[in-house]
Amino acid sequence: MSPAVSPLPARLLLIRHGETDNNVGQIFRGPESGQSPLNATGFQQARQLANNLKVLNLLRPRVYASTYVRAHQTAQPIAEALGIPLHTLKNVHEVDTGAFVGRPYAHMDKFEHEMTAPDGAYGFPGGESLVGAGERFHAALREVRPQPGETVLIVSHGAVLVAVLAKLLGLDPRETWRSDTYRHTNTAVTELHWNETNPPEIVRLADAGELEKLY
């Protein structure tokens, strides 16, 4: 009698977009940055990522991007390289930084005493908490519903990826944010084996290295 064959996992790749001028300037821009494009380096990063993903022969891929321009510009070369359409996914956009718009990233640490969102949780005054951002992203994942044998790729944003990982892994959002472990550089990839009812299995975390090692 042949041994039972384990089903292929539902694979989820969470990807941060390529570089923008705002990233280089290290300034919070909030929702107004939705129309901010990639810069020349960002376009180069997107093309390289697409080429790296193409050679992996991903099983039954689906590609999604947040509603922001920079996410679409990163995801479009991926979709083209894989020969599939690009879909827009709501609620995976960047965290609303509220009163921190126009302030440098470093103010999150320097003025941490101000980091309380309107819902009372750790986050941005006048904007979103990391808890709230993680919950909306998680709800979007449940709509996409990665299935066994599929590879779902979602191009999103740095802060909200930290937020959703805290949600998925049952971690404290403040401590998750403080840890460099969960921060994604531009076009870094987190790979998870998705499970709707249990925490996902982490295969790689915020990895900007060689994608051929995904398998």
BELHU-V641694 format. One record per backbone hydrogen bond with DSSP energy under -1.0 kcal/mol. CO is the residue of the C=O (numbers start at 1). NH is the residue of the N-H. If there is no record, write none. Layout:
CO_NH ; CO_NH
This chain:
9_149 ; 10_194 ; 11_152 ; 12_192 ; 13_154 ; 14_190 ; 15_156 ; 17_187 ; 19_39 ; 20_24 ; 21_25 ; 22_26 ; 22_27 ; 26_105 ; 28_102 ; 30_33 ; 31_34 ; 33_36 ; 34_69 ; 39_43 ; 40_44 ; 41_45 ; 42_46 ; 43_47 ; 44_48 ; 45_49 ; 46_50 ; 47_51 ; 48_52 ; 49_53 ; 50_54 ; 51_55 ; 53_56 ; 54_57 ; 60_151 ; 62_153 ; 63_87 ; 64_155 ; 65_89 ; 68_72 ; 69_73 ; 70_74 ; 71_75 ; 72_76 ; 75_79 ; 76_80 ; 77_81 ; 78_82 ; 79_84 ; 87_65 ; 96_128 ; 97_100 ; 98_101 ; 100_103 ; 103_28 ; 104_107 ; 105_108 ; 106_109 ; 106_110 ; 107_111 ; 109_112 ; 111_114 ; 112_115 ; 114_116 ; 117_120 ; 121_117 ; 122_130 ; 124_127 ; 125_99 ; 128_124 ; 129_133 ; 130_134 ; 131_135 ; 132_136 ; 133_137 ; 134_138 ; 135_139 ; 136_140 ; 137_141 ; 138_142 ; 139_143 ; 140_144 ; 141_145 ; 147_150 ; 150_11 ; 151_62 ; 152_13 ; 153_64 ; 154_15 ; 155_66 ; 156_17 ; 157_161 ; 158_162 ; 159_163 ; 160_164 ; 161_165 ; 162_166 ; 163_167 ; 164_168 ; 165_169 ; 166_171 ; 172_176 ; 173_177 ; 174_178 ; 175_179 ; 180_183 ; 185_188 ; 188_16 ; 189_207 ; 190_14 ; 191_203 ; 191_204 ; 192_12 ; 193_201 ; 201_193 ; 204_191 ; 207_189 ; 210_213 ; 211_214
